[in-house]
Amino acid sequence: MTDQARICSDVNPGPPVLPADRAAFAYRWPHPGAFDAPAWRMEGAHRRRTLPESPEELAADSRWPGFFPSPICLVTSAHGGMAVLEKVVGPSIANRFPYLTALSFCREPLSDRHHARGTFLDVAQKSGRVAVQFLMPGPALSKALKAIADVPEARPAERLAAAGAISGTGRFSGAPILDEAYLVYEGRLARPSRDFEGQPINPVPYLDVGSHRILLFEIEAISLNSSIAQGNTPLHWRCLPTWRGAPQPLQSVSSARRRTEILSSRSFVKSYQADYVFPGANTIAFEAEEVSDGFSVKRLAPLPEDQVEIDNDLARWPCFFPSSLGLITATTDDGRSGVFPCGSTAVVSRHPLTIAICVTYASINERYAPRATLELLRQAGRFGCGVPIYRGDVLEAIRFLGSVSFRDCPDKIDHAGLAAVRLGGTLAFEELPVHFDCRIVGEVALGTHAMILGQVEQVFVRRDVGADAPLEWCPWAGATAP
């Protein structure tokens, strides 16, 4: 084994096997025929596709042209005697103070797969409140998903009845709660306010982005199954996809040593666990104010200044929320490049395909501080979004890049342990299976974070991703460790 490179069996975190309960709900990509469209072109080690597609292409197949690991939740709302239920792909926490979740709903008919969710949008916006719910993989979840798939949203009562037993209504949202939900976030549409610099934020609680509308909800209360909250049956969440048949990683010994040196000089290093346990050693405890009907309930202060915890650990998210991570890059015209892992990355519109990333701009503490890469993003006018995988070299890169600022280490990309390459108009990494090349089309200040909207102009997929070497992802947490 030389100092230049070694086979990294010791940094591979084990076989990428999901428990049986979650394996049944796993998603594998590419699907059959994913690369059949003539728009795909071979380009070196990658397939490349230019976007957006034509309306005819969308009508024929509106599945995402590239893989992104998006969690899924169920959402309910009620108003005027009507209760509605919908599935949301890619819910995300978009802002820390106030604590905002972003939910994206199709508002334009694109295909049988992507049709307008007019009934749900109407009820949710009139009510102003929703209950975001998570269920364990199993029969109850299957039943709810089948009801959403089979019963048109224009028949909301029939859909809700087919979804399964209802345990009651949320105390804060008034929305129906599915009997098998173990975690419920109740929120109200975001209200106009000011950020910590006194600038107006959230003048309206939604954003129209292409074919979709993003609704912003301020979380008022979180209800978590008490057995989970007390640590008796903790949640397990694998937050990165696996890549079966992926090439073995190569790791530079000297690069690993340099990363260790740089991190050892930091006063604060963010932890990152691909196999996340809540509550666990690397999380905060769930601080509930009350226990009711088997749920531990935490209320969030109504004003953002009352929610702020200055301590780095206490400022973490107050509870588990499944989130997707993109490896975000930006390169300016004068050649400066920045990269950071963004744990609030989501696909928010299908046409044009648009990715939202949420980047800190407020100065709260070391965990929440203005990102140097934010200025690079603004100057570059574009960003790259790579899809990380569950593999040791990638995990090491995420931990390093998330803890080291471009301000302190302008050449941090060189020490990340991944091979940088230019794909389209943005920087990418050879080890990652999928890369989205995005043009920035909008920025919205939410309080502590800025939501940056990037329209995908090109998708790159490594040639060795295929049916015999697929990406695998489960968008649901479970009670069994992988």
C-alpha positions as CSV (number, residue, x, y, z in Angstrom):
1,M,0.0,0.0,0.0
2,T,1.5,3.3,-1.1
3,D,1.2,6.7,0.4
4,Q,-0.5,7.9,-2.8
5,A,-3.6,5.7,-2.6
6,R,-5.0,2.6,-0.9
7,I,-8.2,0.6,-1.3
8,C,-10.5,1.9,1.4
9,S,-12.2,-1.2,2.7
10,D,-11.7,0.2,6.2
11,V,-13.7,3.4,5.5
12,N,-16.6,1.6,3.8
13,P,-19.3,1.6,6.5
14,G,-20.4,-2.0,5.9
15,P,-22.8,-3.8,3.5
16,P,-25.6,-1.5,2.2
17,V,-28.4,-3.7,3.4
18,L,-31.7,-2.3,4.6
19,P,-33.9,-4.0,7.2
20,A,-36.7,-6.1,5.8
21,D,-39.4,-3.6,6.8
22,R,-37.7,-0.8,4.8
23,A,-36.4,-2.9,2.0
24,A,-40.0,-3.4,0.9
25,F,-40.4,0.4,0.6
26,A,-37.0,0.9,-1.2
27,Y,-36.8,2.8,-4.4
28,R,-34.2,1.7,-7.1
29,W,-33.0,3.9,-9.9
30,P,-32.6,3.9,-12.8
31,H,-36.0,2.6,-13.7
32,P,-36.3,0.6,-17.0
33,G,-36.0,2.8,-20.0
34,A,-34.6,5.7,-17.9
35,F,-32.0,6.5,-20.6
36,D,-34.0,5.6,-23.7
37,A,-34.9,9.2,-24.6
38,P,-32.9,10.6,-27.5
39,A,-32.0,13.6,-25.4
40,W,-29.5,11.6,-23.5
41,R,-25.9,11.8,-24.9
42,M,-22.8,10.0,-23.9
43,E,-20.0,12.4,-22.8
44,G,-16.9,10.8,-21.4
45,A,-17.6,9.0,-18.2
46,H,-21.1,10.3,-18.0
47,R,-24.5,10.4,-19.7
48,R,-25.7,14.0,-20.2
49,R,-29.2,15.3,-20.7
50,T,-30.2,19.0,-21.3
51,L,-33.3,20.4,-19.7
52,P,-36.1,21.5,-19.7
53,E,-38.1,18.9,-21.6
54,S,-40.8,19.7,-24.1
55,P,-44.5,19.4,-23.0
56,E,-44.8,16.3,-25.2
57,E,-41.9,14.6,-23.4
58,L,-43.4,15.4,-20.0
59,A,-46.8,14.1,-20.9
60,A,-45.2,10.8,-22.0
61,D,-43.1,10.4,-18.9
62,S,-42.8,13.1,-16.2
63,R,-40.6,11.0,-13.8
64,W,-37.6,12.9,-12.7
65,P,-34.8,12.6,-15.3
66,G,-32.2,12.2,-12.6
67,F,-32.2,10.6,-9.2
68,F,-32.3,12.7,-6.0
69,P,-32.9,11.0,-2.6
70,S,-36.1,12.7,-1.4
71,P,-37.9,11.8,1.8
72,I,-41.7,11.5,1.8
73,C,-44.4,12.6,4.3
74,L,-48.2,12.6,4.5
75,V,-49.9,15.9,5.0
76,T,-53.5,16.7,6.2
77,S,-55.5,19.9,6.5
78,A,-59.1,20.8,7.2
79,H,-61.4,23.8,6.5
80,G,-65.1,24.3,6.3
81,G,-66.0,20.7,7.0
82,M,-63.6,19.3,4.4
83,A,-60.5,17.3,5.3
84,V,-57.8,16.5,2.8
85,L,-54.8,14.2,2.6
86,E,-51.8,14.4,0.3
87,K,-48.4,12.9,-0.1
88,V,-45.4,15.2,-0.4
89,V,-42.1,14.2,-1.9
90,G,-39.2,16.2,-0.7
91,P,-40.4,18.0,2.4
92,S,-37.6,20.0,4.0
93,I,-36.8,22.2,6.9
94,A,-36.0,25.5,5.2
95,N,-35.2,27.8,8.1
96,R,-34.2,27.4,11.7
97,F,-35.5,30.5,13.4
98,P,-38.4,30.6,12.8
99,Y,-38.6,26.9,12.3
100,L,-40.1,26.6,8.8
101,T,-40.9,23.6,6.7
102,A,-41.3,23.8,2.9
103,L,-43.8,21.6,1.2
104,S,-44.1,21.7,-2.6
105,F,-47.4,20.9,-4.5
106,C,-48.0,20.6,-8.2
107,R,-50.3,23.4,-9.4
108,E,-50.2,22.7,-13.2
109,P,-51.3,19.5,-15.0
110,L,-48.2,17.9,-16.6
111,S,-49.1,14.2,-16.8
112,D,-51.0,11.5,-15.0
113,R,-48.2,11.4,-12.6
114,H,-47.9,15.2,-12.0
115,H,-51.4,16.7,-11.9
116,A,-52.6,19.8,-10.1
117,R,-53.3,19.4,-6.4
118,G,-56.0,22.1,-6.5
119,T,-58.2,20.7,-3.8
120,F,-55.5,20.3,-1.2
121,L,-54.0,23.7,-2.0
122,D,-57.3,25.4,-1.6
123,V,-58.1,23.8,1.7
124,A,-54.6,24.2,3.1
125,Q,-54.4,27.9,2.2
126,K,-57.9,28.7,3.5
127,S,-57.2,26.8,6.7
128,G,-53.7,28.2,7.1
129,R,-52.6,25.0,9.0
130,V,-51.4,21.5,8.3
131,A,-50.3,18.4,10.1
132,V,-47.1,16.8,8.6
133,Q,-47.1,13.1,9.5
134,F,-44.6,10.3,9.3
135,L,-45.5,6.6,9.5
136,M,-43.3,3.5,9.9
137,P,-42.9,1.2,6.9
138,G,-45.6,-1.4,7.1
139,P,-49.2,-2.2,6.2
140,A,-50.6,1.1,7.5
141,L,-48.3,3.1,5.4
142,S,-49.0,1.0,2.4
143,K,-52.7,1.5,2.9
144,A,-52.4,5.3,3.1
145,L,-50.2,5.5,0.0
146,K,-52.5,3.3,-1.9
147,A,-55.5,5.5,-1.0
148,I,-53.6,8.6,-2.2
149,A,-52.7,6.8,-5.5
150,D,-56.1,5.3,-6.2
151,V,-58.6,7.9,-5.0
152,P,-58.6,11.2,-6.8
153,E,-58.0,14.3,-4.7
154,A,-61.3,15.7,-5.8
155,R,-62.9,13.0,-3.6
156,P,-61.2,13.9,-0.3
157,A,-63.6,12.2,2.1
158,E,-63.3,8.9,0.2
159,R,-59.5,9.2,0.1
160,L,-59.2,9.9,3.8
161,A,-61.6,7.0,4.6
162,A,-59.5,4.6,2.5
163,A,-56.2,5.8,4.1
164,G,-56.9,4.1,7.4
165,A,-57.9,4.8,11.0
166,I,-58.0,8.4,12.2
167,S,-56.9,8.9,15.8
168,G,-58.4,12.3,16.1
169,T,-57.4,15.9,15.1
170,G,-54.4,17.9,15.8
171,R,-54.8,20.2,18.7
172,F,-53.0,23.1,16.9
173,S,-53.9,22.4,13.3
174,G,-57.4,20.9,13.5
175,A,-56.2,18.5,10.8
176,P,-57.0,14.7,10.9
177,I,-54.2,12.6,12.4
178,L,-53.6,9.1,11.0
179,D,-53.7,6.5,13.8
180,E,-50.3,5.0,12.9
181,A,-48.4,8.3,12.7
182,Y,-45.5,8.2,15.1
183,L,-44.4,11.8,14.5
184,V,-46.6,14.9,13.7
185,Y,-45.4,18.4,12.9
186,E,-48.3,20.9,13.2
187,G,-47.7,24.3,11.5
188,R,-49.4,27.5,10.3
189,L,-48.6,29.4,7.2
190,A,-45.6,31.6,7.7
191,R,-46.4,35.1,8.8
192,P,-44.7,38.3,7.8
193,S,-41.9,39.1,10.1
194,R,-38.4,40.5,10.3
195,D,-35.1,38.6,10.4
196,F,-32.3,39.3,13.0
197,E,-31.0,42.1,10.9
198,G,-34.4,43.8,10.8
199,Q,-35.2,43.0,7.2
200,P,-38.7,42.0,6.2
201,I,-39.2,38.3,5.6
202,N,-42.1,36.1,4.5
203,P,-44.4,38.8,3.1
204,V,-46.5,35.9,1.6
205,P,-46.3,32.3,2.8
206,Y,-45.7,30.7,-0.6
207,L,-43.5,30.7,-3.7
208,D,-44.6,29.8,-7.2
209,V,-41.8,28.0,-8.9
210,G,-42.6,26.6,-12.3
211,S,-45.2,23.9,-12.2
212,H,-45.3,23.8,-8.3
213,R,-46.2,26.0,-5.4
214,I,-44.0,25.9,-2.3
215,L,-46.0,26.5,0.9
216,L,-44.0,27.7,4.0
217,F,-45.3,26.5,7.3
218,E,-44.1,27.7,10.7
219,I,-44.0,24.8,13.1
220,E,-46.1,25.4,16.2
221,A,-45.9,22.0,17.9
222,I,-44.2,18.6,17.4
223,S,-45.7,15.4,18.7
224,L,-43.5,12.3,19.0
225,N,-44.5,8.8,20.1
226,S,-43.5,8.7,23.8
227,S,-41.6,5.4,23.5
228,I,-39.4,7.0,20.8
229,A,-39.0,10.3,22.7
230,Q,-37.9,8.4,25.8
231,G,-35.3,6.5,23.9
232,N,-37.0,3.1,24.4
233,T,-37.5,2.5,20.6
234,P,-35.3,5.0,18.8
235,L,-35.8,5.9,15.2
236,H,-33.2,4.8,12.6
237,W,-32.7,6.8,9.4
238,R,-30.2,6.2,6.6
239,C,-29.9,9.6,5.0
240,L,-27.9,8.7,1.9
241,P,-28.6,6.3,-0.9
242,T,-26.5,3.2,-1.5
243,W,-25.0,2.4,-4.9
244,R,-24.8,-1.4,-5.5
245,G,-21.9,-2.4,-7.7
246,A,-20.2,1.0,-7.2
247,P,-16.4,1.0,-7.8
248,Q,-14.3,0.7,-4.6
249,P,-13.1,4.0,-3.3
250,L,-9.5,5.1,-3.4
251,Q,-8.2,7.3,-0.7
252,S,-5.1,9.4,-0.4
253,V,-3.3,8.8,2.9
254,S,-1.7,12.3,2.8
255,S,-5.0,13.9,2.1
256,A,-6.6,12.1,5.1
257,R,-3.8,13.3,7.3
258,R,-4.2,16.9,6.1
259,R,-8.0,16.7,6.8
260,T,-7.2,15.5,10.4
261,E,-4.8,18.4,10.9
262,I,-7.3,21.0,9.7
263,L,-10.2,19.7,11.7
264,S,-8.1,19.4,14.9
265,S,-7.5,23.2,14.7
266,R,-11.2,23.9,14.6
267,S,-13.1,25.0,17.8
268,F,-16.3,23.4,16.5
269,V,-16.7,20.4,14.2
270,K,-20.1,19.3,13.0
271,S,-20.9,15.6,13.4
272,Y,-22.4,13.7,10.5
273,Q,-23.9,10.3,10.7
274,A,-25.2,8.6,7.6
275,D,-27.0,6.1,9.8
276,Y,-28.9,8.5,12.1
277,V,-30.4,7.5,15.4
278,F,-33.0,9.7,17.2
279,P,-32.7,10.2,20.1
280,G,-29.1,9.1,20.2
281,A,-25.6,10.0,21.2
282,N,-25.2,12.6,18.5
283,T,-28.6,14.3,18.9
284,I,-30.2,16.4,21.6
285,A,-33.0,14.9,23.8
286,F,-36.6,15.6,22.8
287,E,-37.6,18.3,25.3
288,A,-41.4,17.8,25.6
289,E,-43.6,20.0,27.8
290,E,-46.3,17.4,28.2
291,V,-47.3,13.8,27.4
292,S,-50.8,13.2,26.0
293,D,-52.4,10.1,24.5
294,G,-49.0,8.3,24.1
295,F,-47.3,11.4,22.5
296,S,-44.7,13.6,23.9
297,V,-45.5,17.2,22.8
298,K,-43.2,20.1,22.3
299,R,-44.5,23.5,21.6
300,L,-42.3,26.1,19.7
301,A,-42.3,29.7,20.7
302,P,-44.4,31.9,18.4
303,L,-41.6,34.5,17.8
304,P,-38.3,33.6,16.2
305,E,-36.3,35.6,18.8
306,D,-37.8,33.5,21.5
307,Q,-36.8,30.3,19.7
308,V,-33.2,31.1,19.5
309,E,-30.7,28.9,21.4
310,I,-27.2,30.3,21.2
311,D,-25.5,27.1,22.3
312,N,-24.2,25.1,19.2
313,D,-25.8,21.9,20.4
314,L,-29.1,23.3,21.7
315,A,-29.6,25.1,18.4
316,R,-29.9,21.8,16.6
317,W,-33.3,20.8,15.1
318,P,-35.6,20.1,18.1
319,C,-36.7,16.7,16.7
320,F,-36.0,14.2,14.0
321,F,-37.0,15.3,10.5
322,P,-35.9,13.3,7.5
323,S,-33.9,15.5,5.2
324,S,-31.9,15.1,1.9
325,L,-28.4,16.2,1.5
326,G,-26.8,17.6,-1.7
327,L,-23.1,18.4,-2.2
328,I,-23.3,22.0,-3.4
329,T,-20.6,23.7,-5.5
330,A,-20.1,27.2,-6.8
331,T,-17.4,28.7,-9.0
332,T,-17.0,32.4,-9.8
333,D,-15.7,33.8,-13.0
334,D,-12.3,34.6,-11.4
335,G,-11.9,30.9,-10.5
336,R,-12.8,30.8,-6.8
337,S,-14.7,27.6,-5.9
338,G,-16.6,26.7,-2.8
339,V,-18.4,23.5,-1.8
340,F,-20.6,22.6,1.2
341,P,-23.0,19.8,2.1
342,C,-26.5,21.1,2.3
343,G,-28.9,19.2,4.6
344,S,-31.9,21.1,3.3
345,T,-31.8,20.3,-0.4
346,A,-35.1,19.5,-2.2
347,V,-36.5,19.2,-5.7
348,V,-39.3,21.8,-5.6
349,S,-40.6,21.9,-9.2
350,R,-40.9,19.4,-12.0
351,H,-41.1,21.8,-14.9
352,P,-38.7,23.4,-15.2
353,L,-36.9,20.9,-12.8
354,T,-35.8,23.2,-10.0
355,I,-33.7,22.4,-6.9
356,A,-33.9,24.5,-3.7
357,I,-31.0,24.8,-1.3
358,C,-31.2,26.6,2.1
359,V,-28.0,28.5,3.1
360,T,-27.3,30.3,6.4
361,Y,-27.0,34.0,6.2
362,A,-27.7,35.0,9.8
363,S,-25.0,35.0,12.5
364,I,-26.3,33.0,15.5
365,N,-23.4,30.8,16.6
366,E,-20.8,28.5,15.0
367,R,-23.5,26.1,13.8
368,Y,-25.5,28.8,12.2
369,A,-23.2,31.5,10.7
370,P,-23.1,33.3,7.4
371,R,-21.8,30.9,4.8
372,A,-18.8,32.1,2.7
373,T,-20.2,30.0,-0.1
374,L,-23.4,32.1,-0.2
375,E,-21.4,35.0,-1.6
376,L,-19.8,32.7,-4.1
377,L,-23.2,31.4,-5.1
378,R,-24.5,35.0,-5.7
379,Q,-21.4,35.9,-7.8
380,A,-21.4,32.6,-9.7
381,G,-25.1,32.7,-10.6
382,R,-25.1,28.9,-10.8
383,F,-24.6,25.9,-8.5
384,G,-23.8,22.2,-8.9
385,C,-25.7,19.7,-6.8
386,G,-24.1,16.3,-6.5
387,V,-25.8,13.3,-5.0
388,P,-23.6,11.8,-2.3
389,I,-23.7,8.0,-1.6
390,Y,-23.4,5.9,1.5
391,R,-19.6,5.1,1.3
392,G,-16.7,5.9,3.6
393,D,-14.8,8.3,1.4
394,V,-17.9,10.3,0.7
395,L,-18.9,10.4,4.3
396,E,-15.4,11.6,5.3
397,A,-15.7,14.4,2.6
398,I,-19.1,15.5,3.9
399,R,-17.8,15.7,7.5
400,F,-14.8,17.7,6.4
401,L,-16.6,20.1,4.0
402,G,-19.4,20.8,6.4
403,S,-17.0,21.9,9.2
404,V,-14.4,23.9,7.3
405,S,-15.2,27.3,5.9
406,F,-14.0,28.6,2.6
407,R,-12.9,31.8,4.5
408,D,-10.4,29.8,6.6
409,C,-9.4,27.2,4.0
410,P,-9.8,28.5,0.4
411,D,-8.3,25.2,-0.9
412,K,-10.5,22.9,1.2
413,I,-11.8,21.2,-2.0
414,D,-8.2,19.9,-2.6
415,H,-8.2,18.2,0.8
416,A,-11.7,16.7,0.7
417,G,-10.5,13.4,-0.7
418,L,-12.8,13.5,-3.8
419,A,-11.7,14.1,-7.4
420,A,-13.1,17.5,-8.7
421,V,-14.1,17.7,-12.3
422,R,-16.0,20.2,-14.4
423,L,-19.5,19.0,-15.7
424,G,-21.4,21.5,-17.7
425,G,-21.1,24.9,-16.1
426,T,-20.4,23.7,-12.5
427,L,-17.9,21.8,-10.4
428,A,-18.6,18.2,-9.7
429,F,-17.0,15.2,-8.1
430,E,-16.1,12.0,-10.0
431,E,-17.1,9.7,-7.2
432,L,-20.8,10.9,-7.1
433,P,-23.2,9.0,-9.4
434,V,-25.5,12.0,-10.3
435,H,-24.8,15.7,-10.8
436,F,-27.3,18.5,-11.5
437,D,-26.0,21.7,-13.2
438,C,-28.2,24.5,-12.1
439,R,-28.7,28.2,-13.0
440,I,-29.8,30.3,-10.0
441,V,-33.3,31.8,-10.7
442,G,-34.2,33.2,-7.3
443,E,-33.3,33.9,-3.7
444,V,-35.7,34.3,-0.8
445,A,-34.6,35.3,2.8
446,L,-36.6,33.3,5.4
447,G,-35.0,34.5,8.6
448,T,-31.8,32.6,9.3
449,H,-31.5,30.9,5.9
450,A,-31.8,32.0,2.3
451,M,-33.6,29.7,-0.1
452,I,-31.7,29.6,-3.3
453,L,-33.6,28.3,-6.3
454,G,-31.6,26.6,-9.1
455,Q,-33.2,25.6,-12.4
456,V,-31.6,22.4,-13.6
457,E,-30.1,22.9,-17.1
458,Q,-28.2,19.7,-17.4
459,V,-28.2,16.3,-15.6
460,F,-25.1,14.1,-15.6
461,V,-25.2,10.4,-14.6
462,R,-22.1,8.2,-14.5
463,R,-22.1,5.5,-17.2
464,D,-21.6,2.8,-14.6
465,V,-25.0,3.5,-13.0
466,G,-27.5,1.1,-14.4
467,A,-29.8,-1.8,-13.8
468,D,-26.9,-4.0,-12.6
469,A,-25.5,-1.2,-10.5
470,P,-28.5,0.8,-9.2
471,L,-28.9,3.5,-6.6
472,E,-31.1,2.4,-3.8
473,W,-33.0,4.6,-1.4
474,C,-35.7,4.3,1.3
475,P,-37.5,7.5,2.0
476,W,-38.9,6.3,5.4
477,A,-37.3,5.9,8.8
478,G,-37.9,2.7,10.8
479,A,-37.5,1.2,14.3
480,T,-34.8,-1.3,13.2
481,A,-31.1,-0.4,12.7
482,P,-29.6,-1.1,9.3
